[in-house]
């Protein structure tokens, strides 16, 4: 139990920001969106807490530059996702053809292609930014399924800017509210809950469909 708590504490948004600073925020977003092993990193809460950390006199006892954050966060997220796309484009077919592959399987490509067909490339790429885990795996799958590079790049930039700047400015703006300054942990928890809500909704919806089919 103590080991698990120490691990969770080490990857908490506040701890990562305290250790790595504003450059680290961009690096973490790069890893979360560009490297498959980065799916566990706290992108949403990281951006919100980083935005709060730009408020003078915040309760975190650290301070980040808002202009620097508004530049480095989008850059890290956009370049990371673009790398994920390129990896999927170049290595996707080989990865998906391996029967022992746990993360990238042929049926994942089919499901992703179906999602692109249902929602369209723009909505799929932009909305994936706001869903943990999905924003990590969608990028290589987009490359593996043959989404045009120009289309992905365009909506990757749009989604990256909206996601990063939106959450940073939300944290910065709410950081000037007295209640938030006293209860920042509650707000961070709320951001985490809202970010995983789409995944929970999808799991529940599929569970109901399975029971009906039975």
C-alpha positions in Angstrom: 0.0 0.0 0.0 2.8 2.4 0.9 4.6 1.6 -2.4 1.4 2.4 -4.4 0.9 5.6 -2.5 4.5 6.6 -3.2 4.1 5.9 -6.9 0.9 7.9 -7.2 2.5 10.7 -5.3 5.6 10.7 -7.6 3.4 11.1 -10.7 0.9 13.6 -9.2 0.6 16.9 -11.1 1.9 19.0 -8.3 5.0 16.8 -7.7 5.9 16.7 -11.4 5.6 20.5 -11.7 7.6 21.1 -8.6 10.4 18.9 -9.8 10.4 19.6 -13.6 9.0 23.1 -13.9 7.5 24.7 -17.0 9.8 22.9 -19.4 8.8 19.6 -17.7 5.2 20.3 -18.4 5.9 20.4 -22.2 8.1 17.2 -21.9 5.4 15.3 -20.0 2.7 16.2 -22.5 5.1 15.2 -25.3 5.5 11.8 -23.6 1.8 11.3 -22.9 0.7 12.0 -26.4 3.7 10.7 -28.4 4.9 7.6 -26.5 2.7 4.6 -25.8 4.1 4.1 -22.4 3.1 7.6 -21.4 -0.6 6.8 -21.2 -0.6 6.9 -17.4 0.6 10.5 -17.1 -1.8 13.1 -15.7 -2.3 15.4 -18.7 -5.5 17.1 -17.7 -4.7 17.7 -14.0 -1.1 18.7 -15.0 -2.4 21.5 -17.2 -4.9 22.7 -14.7 -2.4 22.7 -11.8 0.2 24.3 -14.0 -2.2 27.1 -14.8 -3.0 27.6 -11.2 0.8 27.7 -10.5 1.0 30.9 -12.7 -1.1 32.8 -10.2 1.0 35.0 -7.8 0.8 33.9 -4.2 -0.8 30.5 -4.9 -0.9 27.8 -2.2 1.5 25.5 -4.1 4.6 27.5 -3.0 5.9 27.5 -6.6 5.4 29.8 -9.6 5.4 29.2 -13.3 5.5 31.8 -16.1 2.1 32.0 -17.9 3.6 33.1 -21.3 6.2 30.3 -21.2 3.5 27.8 -20.2 1.2 28.9 -23.0 4.0 28.3 -25.5 5.6 25.1 -24.2 2.5 23.2 -23.3 0.9 23.3 -26.8 4.3 22.7 -28.4 4.9 19.5 -26.3 1.3 18.2 -26.9 1.3 18.9 -30.7 4.8 17.5 -31.4 4.1 14.5 -29.2 0.9 13.6 -31.0 2.6 14.1 -34.4 5.4 11.7 -33.4 2.7 9.2 -32.3 1.1 9.5 -35.8 4.4 9.0 -37.6 5.2 5.9 -35.4 1.9 4.4 -36.3 2.3 5.3 -39.9 5.7 3.6 -40.2 5.5 0.8 -37.6 1.8 0.3 -37.3 1.4 -2.5 -39.9 4.2 -4.5 -38.3 3.0 -4.0 -34.8 -0.6 -4.9 -35.6 0.5 -8.0 -37.5 2.2 -9.5 -34.4 -0.1 -11.8 -32.6 1.7 -11.3 -29.3 1.1 -7.5 -29.4 -1.0 -6.5 -26.4 -1.5 -2.8 -27.0 -1.7 -2.5 -30.8 -3.9 -5.2 -32.3 -5.7 -5.5 -35.7 -9.1 -5.1 -34.1 -8.0 -1.8 -32.5 -7.3 -0.5 -36.0 -10.8 -1.6 -37.2 -12.4 0.1 -34.2 -10.5 3.3 -34.7 -11.3 3.3 -38.4 -15.0 2.9 -37.5 -14.7 5.8 -35.0 -13.2 8.0 -37.6 -16.0 7.1 -40.0 -18.6 7.7 -37.4 -17.3 11.0 -36.0 -15.1 12.2 -38.8 -11.4 12.9 -38.6 -11.7 16.3 -37.1 -14.0 15.4 -34.2 -12.1 12.2 -33.5 -8.7 13.9 -33.3 -9.9 17.0 -31.4 -12.1 15.2 -28.9 -9.5 12.5 -28.2 -7.4 15.2 -26.5 -9.9 15.4 -23.6 -10.0 11.6 -22.9 -7.2 10.0 -21.0 -5.5 7.0 -22.6 -7.4 7.6 -25.8 -5.3 10.7 -26.5 -2.2 8.5 -26.3 -3.4 5.6 -28.5 -5.4 7.4 -31.1 -2.4 9.2 -32.7 -0.5 6.0 -33.8 -3.7 4.4 -34.8 -4.5 7.4 -37.0 -1.2 6.9 -38.7 -1.7 3.1 -39.0 -5.2 3.5 -40.4 -4.0 5.8 -43.2 -5.4 9.1 -42.1 -3.9 11.8 -44.5 -1.0 13.5 -42.8 -2.3 17.0 -43.7 -5.7 16.2 -42.1 -4.2 14.8 -38.9 -1.7 17.7 -38.6 -4.4 20.3 -39.0 -6.7 18.9 -36.4 -3.8 17.9 -34.2 -2.8 21.5 -34.0 -6.4 22.6 -33.3 -7.0 20.0 -30.6 -3.6 20.6 -29.0 -4.2 24.3 -28.7 -7.7 24.1 -27.4 -6.8 21.4 -24.9 -3.7 22.9 -23.4 -4.5 26.6 -23.5 -8.0 26.0 -22.4 -7.0 24.0 -19.3 -4.1 26.3 -18.4 -6.3 29.4 -18.6 -9.0 27.7 -16.6 -6.5 26.9 -13.8 -5.1 30.5 -14.0 -8.5 32.1 -14.0 -10.0 30.0 -11.2 -6.7 30.5 -9.2 -7.8 34.1 -8.5 -11.0 32.9 -6.8 -10.6 32.7 -3.0 -12.5 29.4 -2.6 -10.3 27.7 -5.2 -7.1 28.9 -3.6 -8.3 27.3 -0.3 -9.6 24.1 -1.9 -7.3 23.5 -4.9 -7.2 19.7 -4.2 -11.0 19.5 -4.6 -10.8 21.3 -8.0 -8.0 19.0 -9.2 -10.0 16.0 -8.2 -13.0 17.4 -10.1 -10.9 17.9 -13.2 -9.7 14.3 -13.0 -13.3 13.0 -12.6 -14.5 15.0 -15.6 -11.6 13.8 -17.7 -12.3 10.1 -17.1 -16.1 10.5 -17.3 -16.2 9.7 -21.1 -14.3 6.4 -20.5 -16.6 5.4 -17.6 -19.7 6.3 -19.7 -18.4 4.1 -22.6 -17.7 1.2 -20.3 -21.2 1.4 -18.8 -22.8 1.7 -22.2 -21.0 -1.3 -23.5 -21.8 -3.3 -20.4 -25.5 -2.6 -20.9 -25.3 -3.6 -24.6 -23.6 -6.8 -23.6 -26.3 -7.7 -21.1 -29.1 -6.9 -23.6 -27.4 -9.1 -26.2 -27.2 -12.0 -23.7 
